[in-house]
Amino acid sequence: MYKNRASSGRNNISGSNIARIRKELCPKVSQKLLADKMQLEGIELDKNAIQRIESGARFITDIELKTFAKVLDVSYEELLEE
């Protein structure tokens, strides 16, 4: 099991930013639609994986992070802000 957790106890620091940005999009994007957009970019995630990422329960790979930035039209830095 992975032991590298942020000081907040989360397995990633970008999940909450992904959730915030997703909800701020107009029109608002659901977790299902975000998963569909990620799949169109070649990243196999489902709605449940998006939920686990946003809640901090799941790690995010660098490839996934790159694709989240592209799909959400933001920089890596914005996703990684604490």
Residue frames relative to the residue before (quaternion, step in Angstrom):
aa qw qx qy qz dx dy dz
M 1.0000 0.0000 0.0000 0.0000 0.00 0.00 0.00
Y 0.5243 -0.6345 0.4687 0.3206 3.56 -1.11 0.69
K 0.2020 -0.7971 0.5608 0.0963 3.54 -1.01 0.80
N 0.5670 0.6007 -0.3839 0.4127 3.58 1.26 -0.07
R 0.1286 0.7843 -0.5904 0.1405 3.54 -0.20 1.28
A 0.5484 -0.5814 0.4821 0.3590 3.52 -1.20 0.56
S 0.6734 -0.5064 0.3477 0.4113 3.56 -1.23 0.39
S 0.6290 0.5394 -0.3318 0.4509 3.59 1.21 -0.43
G 0.5405 -0.6283 0.3986 0.3927 3.60 1.27 -0.14
R 0.5264 0.6245 -0.4041 0.4118 3.56 1.32 0.05
N 0.4756 -0.6727 0.4932 0.2794 3.57 -1.23 0.52
N 0.7741 0.1273 -0.1270 0.6070 3.59 1.27 0.04
I 0.3765 -0.7218 0.5284 0.2409 3.56 -1.23 0.38
S 0.6701 0.5234 -0.3044 0.4294 3.59 1.19 -0.19
G 0.4783 0.7052 -0.4302 0.2979 3.62 1.16 -0.29
S 0.6769 0.4761 -0.3043 0.4718 3.58 0.91 -0.85
N 0.6266 0.5156 -0.3375 0.4772 3.60 1.10 -0.62
I 0.6155 0.5349 -0.3415 0.4673 3.58 1.03 -0.76
A 0.6594 0.5064 -0.3061 0.4637 3.59 0.91 -0.91
R 0.6668 0.5098 -0.3029 0.4514 3.58 0.89 -0.94
I 0.6815 0.4827 -0.2870 0.4693 3.57 0.85 -0.98
R 0.6277 0.5428 -0.3327 0.4480 3.59 0.95 -0.88
K 0.7045 0.4660 -0.2621 0.4667 3.59 0.90 -0.92
E 0.6568 0.5171 -0.3068 0.4551 3.59 1.17 -0.55
L 0.5150 0.6436 -0.4274 0.3713 3.59 1.21 -0.35
C 0.1978 -0.7731 0.5932 0.1066 3.53 -1.11 0.68
P 0.4427 -0.3188 -0.8032 0.2393 1.55 -1.03 2.24
K 0.6599 -0.5140 0.3800 0.3948 3.55 -1.27 0.54
V 0.2920 -0.7605 0.5634 0.1377 3.55 -0.97 0.94
S 0.3711 -0.7249 0.5376 0.2186 3.58 -0.87 0.96
Q 0.6453 -0.4909 0.4008 0.4265 3.56 -1.27 0.24
K 0.6253 0.5404 -0.3308 0.4555 3.60 1.03 -0.77
L 0.6796 0.4778 -0.2964 0.4711 3.59 0.88 -0.92
L 0.6228 0.5208 -0.3422 0.4730 3.60 1.04 -0.72
A 0.6361 0.5163 -0.3246 0.4727 3.60 0.97 -0.81
D 0.6416 0.5225 -0.3172 0.4634 3.59 1.00 -0.84
K 0.6586 0.5009 -0.3076 0.4698 3.59 0.97 -0.85
M 0.6330 0.5191 -0.3273 0.4720 3.58 1.03 -0.75
Q 0.6442 0.5216 -0.3189 0.4596 3.59 1.01 -0.80
L 0.6233 0.5366 -0.3359 0.4591 3.59 1.05 -0.69
E 0.6858 0.4433 -0.2642 0.5132 3.57 1.24 -0.51
G 0.6245 -0.5863 0.3220 0.4031 3.60 1.28 0.15
I 0.5845 0.5463 -0.3813 0.4631 3.60 1.26 0.20
E 0.2620 -0.8006 0.5248 0.1226 3.58 -0.46 1.23
L 0.2293 0.7312 -0.6024 0.2233 3.53 -0.15 1.37
D 0.2182 -0.7463 0.6063 0.1670 3.55 -1.16 0.55
K 0.7490 -0.3901 0.2832 0.4545 3.57 -1.32 0.06
N 0.6545 0.5215 -0.3162 0.4469 3.59 0.96 -0.82
A 0.6352 0.5129 -0.3300 0.4739 3.60 1.04 -0.71
I 0.6230 0.5229 -0.3371 0.4742 3.59 1.02 -0.77
Q 0.6448 0.5220 -0.3211 0.4568 3.59 0.94 -0.87
R 0.6763 0.4871 -0.2964 0.4664 3.60 0.92 -0.87
I 0.6211 0.5254 -0.3366 0.4743 3.59 1.07 -0.71
E 0.6971 0.4851 -0.2808 0.4471 3.57 0.81 -1.02
S 0.6933 0.4567 -0.2782 0.4831 3.60 1.06 -0.66
G 0.5149 -0.6613 0.4028 0.3677 3.60 1.28 -0.21
A 0.4924 0.6836 -0.4166 0.3416 3.59 1.26 0.11
R 0.7584 0.3140 -0.1670 0.5462 3.61 1.20 -0.43
F 0.4796 -0.6427 0.5217 0.2912 3.53 -1.14 0.75
I 0.2524 -0.7307 0.6094 0.1764 3.57 -1.27 0.41
T 0.3577 -0.7213 0.5482 0.2265 3.57 -0.88 0.92
D 0.6411 -0.5245 0.3842 0.4078 3.56 -1.23 0.34
I 0.6248 0.5305 -0.3384 0.4623 3.59 1.06 -0.70
E 0.6474 0.5041 -0.3170 0.4757 3.59 0.98 -0.80
L 0.6390 0.5323 -0.3237 0.4511 3.58 0.96 -0.88
K 0.6370 0.5265 -0.3148 0.4668 3.56 0.97 -0.89
T 0.6934 0.4707 -0.2751 0.4710 3.58 0.92 -0.89
F 0.5933 0.5411 -0.3675 0.4692 3.62 1.03 -0.67
A 0.6513 0.5175 -0.3189 0.4542 3.59 0.90 -0.92
K 0.6647 0.5007 -0.3026 0.4647 3.58 0.93 -0.87
V 0.6983 0.4806 -0.2753 0.4534 3.60 0.79 -1.03
L 0.7313 0.4046 -0.2297 0.4988 3.59 1.00 -0.82
D 0.3494 -0.7733 0.4581 0.2648 3.58 1.37 -0.10
V 0.5180 0.5737 -0.4490 0.4483 3.53 0.84 1.13
S 0.5646 -0.5866 0.4479 0.3694 3.57 -1.28 0.16
Y 0.6425 -0.4894 0.4144 0.4195 3.53 -1.32 0.28
E 0.6251 0.5722 -0.3334 0.4130 3.53 0.98 -0.92
E 0.6610 0.5048 -0.3237 0.4511 3.60 0.91 -0.83
L 0.6555 0.5044 -0.3128 0.4669 3.58 1.05 -0.71
L 0.7335 0.4421 -0.2264 0.4640 3.58 1.10 -0.69
E 0.4473 0.6914 -0.4618 0.3295 3.62 1.23 -0.03
E 0.2905 -0.7518 0.5651 0.1760 3.56 -1.01 0.82
